[in-house]
Amino acid sequence: QMKKQCDQKLLIRMKTQCVPCSLNLETQCPAGYTRITNGTGIPDCRYYLEIKIHTLSFPGCRHHCMKEFEQPECCQGHWGPDCMGK
């Protein structure tokens, strides 16, 4: 019996919103995602504050998150919703 179903594992990565680093300790990833950074996260972004007519930019932090996702796929030589053979 040859295998008909060859699911592909996909890793989906995303980053949380940029916030002041001191506030980023508690930041959670969206539902289903796992946080892969610790503490205050990665200081690789800027956030903006609007004060009257000025917009100020400050260095900030964000977390990186990932989610594993299995994409159903048929093995070579099989196709269709049931992965039927030739």
N, CA, C and O of each residue as an XYZ file, in Angstrom:
344
protein
N       0.854     -1.201      0.000
C       0.000      0.000      0.000
C       0.889      1.251      0.000
O       1.574      1.540      0.981
N       0.864      1.980     -1.112
C       1.636      3.223     -1.180
C       0.907      4.349     -0.455
O      -0.322      4.406     -0.428
N       1.686      5.223      0.118
C       1.104      6.365      0.813
C       0.492      7.315     -0.214
O       1.123      7.654     -1.215
N      -0.750      7.739      0.048
C      -1.420      8.647     -0.874
C      -1.340     10.098     -0.407
O      -1.301     11.023     -1.218
N      -1.317     10.278      0.904
C      -1.344     11.623      1.476
C       0.056     12.007      1.955
O       0.645     11.309      2.780
N       0.596     13.131      1.429
C       1.913     13.629      1.845
C       1.768     15.085      2.285
O       2.137     16.002      1.552
N       1.228     15.288      3.485
C       0.991     16.651      3.963
C       2.292     17.428      4.095
O       3.326     16.874      4.469
N       2.227     18.712      3.786
C       3.389     19.595      3.902
C       3.279     20.392      5.201
O       2.230     20.961      5.504
N       4.385     20.426      5.972
C       4.400     21.254      7.177
C       4.874     22.645      6.811
O       5.937     22.805      6.211
N       4.096     23.649      7.167
C       4.474     25.032      6.895
C       4.670     25.753      8.215
O       3.933     25.512      9.171
N       5.659     26.637      8.276
C       5.838     27.488      9.440
C       5.427     28.897      9.045
O       5.969     29.480      8.106
N       4.476     29.423      9.765
C       4.031     30.789      9.496
C       4.610     31.671     10.593
O       4.396     31.419     11.779
N       5.340     32.702     10.197
C       5.957     33.609     11.171
C       5.285     34.969     11.090
O       4.828     35.386     10.025
N       5.229     35.651     12.213
C       4.711     37.023     12.231
C       5.360     37.768     13.387
O       5.983     37.163     14.259
N       5.209     39.078     13.385
C       5.767     39.914     14.448
C       4.633     40.702     15.089
O       3.689     41.116     14.415
N       4.738     40.908     16.415
C       3.724     41.701     17.099
C       3.956     43.180     16.809
O       4.970     43.559     16.223
N       3.018     43.994     17.219
C       3.105     45.433     17.004
C       4.270     46.014     17.800
O       4.608     45.512     18.872
N       4.873     47.062     17.277
C       5.994     47.721     17.947
C       5.470     48.577     19.102
O       4.589     49.415     18.912
N       6.016     48.360     20.291
C       5.619     49.135     21.476
C       6.885     49.490     22.260
O       7.960     48.961     21.976
N       6.757     50.402     23.267
C       7.924     50.669     24.116
C       8.410     49.358     24.736
O       7.605     48.548     25.195
N       9.724     49.153     24.749
C      10.282     47.879     25.217
C       9.814     47.527     26.627
O       9.569     46.358     26.925
N       9.689     48.535     27.497
C       9.285     48.274     28.881
C       7.868     47.707     28.959
O       7.521     47.048     29.939
N       7.056     47.953     27.950
C       5.668     47.457     27.943
C       5.534     46.137     27.197
O       4.451     45.553     27.156
N       6.627     45.664     26.607
C       6.524     44.505     25.716
C       6.648     43.160     26.435
O       6.429     42.114     25.824
N       6.998     43.175     27.731
C       7.140     41.921     28.483
C       5.867     41.085     28.446
O       5.922     39.860     28.338
N       4.720     41.755     28.535
C       3.435     41.058     28.642
C       2.788     40.773     27.289
O       1.748     40.116     27.234
N       3.379     41.252     26.205
C       2.758     41.101     24.885
C       2.619     39.625     24.511
O       3.579     38.858     24.593
N       1.423     39.247     24.103
C       1.157     37.870     23.698
C       1.018     37.797     22.182
O       0.664     38.779     21.529
N       1.299     36.627     21.636
C       1.080     36.394     20.210
C      -0.411     36.155     19.980
O      -1.137     35.826     20.918
N      -0.872     36.317     18.738
C      -2.276     36.004     18.441
C      -2.575     34.532     18.730
O      -1.662     33.709     18.799
N      -3.832     34.213     18.893
C      -4.262     32.842     19.206
C      -3.693     31.860     18.183
O      -3.757     32.102     16.977
N      -3.139     30.761     18.669
C      -2.595     29.737     17.775
C      -1.115     29.906     17.481
O      -0.474     28.986     16.973
N      -0.568     31.072     17.793
C       0.858     31.335     17.550
C       1.653     31.150     18.829
O       1.134     31.376     19.921
N       2.913     30.738     18.704
C       3.813     30.566     19.835
C       4.862     31.661     19.798
O       5.432     31.946     18.745
N       5.119     32.279     20.949
C       6.136     33.328     21.028
C       7.508     32.677     21.001
O       7.780     31.765     21.782
N       8.384     33.146     20.096
C       9.723     32.545     20.006
C      10.807     33.507     20.476
O      11.997     33.219     20.353
N      10.386     34.663     21.021
C      11.339     35.597     21.607
C      10.984     35.753     23.081
O       9.833     35.560     23.474
N      11.980     36.104     23.896
C      11.758     36.204     25.338
C      11.874     37.634     25.836
O      12.282     38.537     25.105
N      11.506     37.817     27.097
C      11.692     39.110     27.760
C      10.969     40.231     27.058
O       9.760     40.171     26.835
N      11.735     41.271     26.708
C      11.116     42.433     26.062
C      11.096     42.286     24.545
O      10.661     43.200     23.844
N      11.555     41.162     24.033
C      11.505     40.937     22.584
C      12.714     41.504     21.870
O      13.779     41.669     22.464
N      12.543     41.802     20.588
C      13.647     42.266     19.733
C      13.524     43.780     19.524
O      12.477     44.257     19.086
N      14.580     44.535     19.833
C      14.514     45.992     19.662
C      14.837     46.401     18.226
O      15.850     47.052     17.969
N      13.964     46.011     17.292
C      14.289     46.252     15.874
C      13.221     47.080     15.161
O      13.044     46.955     13.949
N      12.503     47.931     15.915
C      11.422     48.684     15.257
C      11.270     50.055     15.914
O      11.935     50.369     16.901
N      10.390     50.850     15.348
C      10.096     52.177     15.902
C       8.589     52.317     16.040
O       7.823     51.825     15.211
N       8.178     53.001     17.108
C       6.751     53.307     17.260
C       6.606     54.826     17.287
O       7.573     55.554     17.511
N       5.393     55.281     17.055
C       5.167     56.718     16.857
C       4.170     57.255     17.873
O       3.178     56.603     18.198
N       4.453     58.458     18.368
C       3.534     59.155     19.261
C       3.182     60.487     18.619
O       4.058     61.229     18.174
N       1.894     60.777     18.578
C       1.470     62.068     18.034
C       1.252     63.022     19.190
O       0.432     62.760     20.069
N       1.977     64.124     19.194
C       1.838     65.141     20.227
C       1.491     66.443     19.533
O       2.323     67.037     18.847
N       0.254     66.882     19.717
C      -0.284     68.068     19.038
C      -0.042     67.950     17.533
O      -0.650     67.102     16.880
N       0.837     68.787     16.973
C       1.028     68.740     15.516
C       2.261     67.946     15.122
O       2.573     67.828     13.937
N       2.970     67.397     16.112
C       4.191     66.651     15.814
C       3.982     65.156     15.976
O       3.204     64.722     16.825
N       4.671     64.372     15.168
C       4.705     62.927     15.353
C       6.137     62.550     15.707
O       7.058     62.766     14.920
N       6.316     61.989     16.889
C       7.646     61.604     17.340
C       7.835     60.112     17.166
O       6.904     59.327     17.345
N       9.049     59.733     16.814
C       9.377     58.329     16.585
C      10.364     57.864     17.649
O      11.357     58.541     17.916
N      10.091     56.704     18.260
C      10.959     56.173     19.309
C      11.343     54.741     18.986
O      10.570     54.019     18.357
N      12.553     54.312     19.417
C      12.895     52.900     19.242
C      12.002     52.052     20.132
O      11.711     52.427     21.268
N      11.567     50.911     19.615
C      10.688     50.043     20.387
C      11.057     48.584     20.213
O      12.053     48.252     19.571
N      10.241     47.718     20.794
C      10.465     46.278     20.730
C       9.218     45.576     20.214
O       8.106     46.097     20.294
N       9.436     44.373     19.680
C       8.323     43.525     19.272
C       8.738     42.073     19.424
O       9.926     41.754     19.473
N       7.757     41.207     19.498
C       8.031     39.784     19.619
C       7.833     39.093     18.280
O       7.040     39.537     17.450
N       8.559     38.008     18.080
C       8.390     37.177     16.900
C       7.553     35.965     17.319
O       7.776     35.384     18.381
N       6.606     35.597     16.491
C       5.706     34.490     16.787
C       5.700     33.532     15.608
O       5.973     33.927     14.474
N       5.386     32.261     15.881
C       5.269     31.318     14.774
C       4.160     30.320     15.039
O       3.756     30.090     16.178
N       3.685     29.739     13.957
C       2.611     28.760     14.028
C       2.925     27.664     13.025
O       3.285     27.942     11.882
N       2.788     26.424     13.455
C       3.004     25.302     12.537
C       1.662     24.949     11.923
O       0.645     24.882     12.614
N       1.674     24.727     10.635
C       0.441     24.519      9.900
C       0.656     23.359      8.940
O       1.628     23.355      8.184
N      -0.231     22.384      8.959
C      -0.099     21.256      8.026
C      -1.023     21.482      6.836
O      -2.241     21.590      6.980
N      -0.423     21.548      5.683
C      -1.205     21.732      4.466
C      -1.410     20.372      3.826
O      -0.446     19.714      3.434
N      -2.685     19.940      3.715
C      -2.942     18.637      3.111
C      -2.480     18.617      1.659
O      -2.790     19.524      0.887
N      -1.743     17.587      1.299
C      -1.251     17.463     -0.066
C      -1.165     15.988     -0.426
O      -0.857     15.144      0.416
N      -1.440     15.692     -1.681
C      -1.347     14.309     -2.144
C       0.096     14.000     -2.537
O       0.833     14.880     -2.980
N       0.485     12.741     -2.369
C       1.806     12.315     -2.829
C       1.823     12.310     -4.359
O       0.774     12.358     -5.002
N       3.025     12.253     -4.928
C       3.188     12.248     -6.377
C       2.404     11.092     -6.989
O       2.451      9.969     -6.486
N       1.681     11.371     -8.078
C       0.916     10.343     -8.765
C      -0.502     10.192     -8.225
O      -1.268      9.365     -8.720
N      -0.859     10.985     -7.213
C      -2.211     10.964     -6.648
C      -2.802     12.357     -6.719
O      -2.073     13.348     -6.747
N      -4.130     12.432     -6.747
C      -4.769     13.740     -6.859
C      -6.197     13.665     -6.341
O      -6.707     12.600     -5.992
N      -6.820     14.839     -6.305
C      -8.236     14.923     -5.907
C      -8.386     14.985     -4.390
O      -7.409     14.836     -3.655
N      -9.627     15.209     -3.924
C      -9.869     15.360     -2.478
C      -9.517     14.092     -1.707
O      -9.188     14.177     -0.523
N      -9.575     12.928     -2.333
C      -9.267     11.669     -1.655
C      -7.895     11.115     -2.031
O      -7.553      9.994     -1.653
N      -7.101     11.904     -2.780
C      -5.767     11.488     -3.224
C      -5.820     10.116     -3.913
O      -5.095      9.193     -3.541
N      -6.673     10.005     -4.900
C      -6.804      8.742     -5.634
C      -5.618      8.560     -6.593
O      -5.039      9.538     -7.066
N      -5.275      7.331     -6.866
C      -4.148      7.026     -7.748
C      -4.570      7.030     -9.210
O      -5.675      7.450     -9.551
N      -3.677      6.557    -10.064
C      -3.897      6.538    -11.515
C      -5.124      5.699    -11.873
O      -5.462      5.571    -13.050
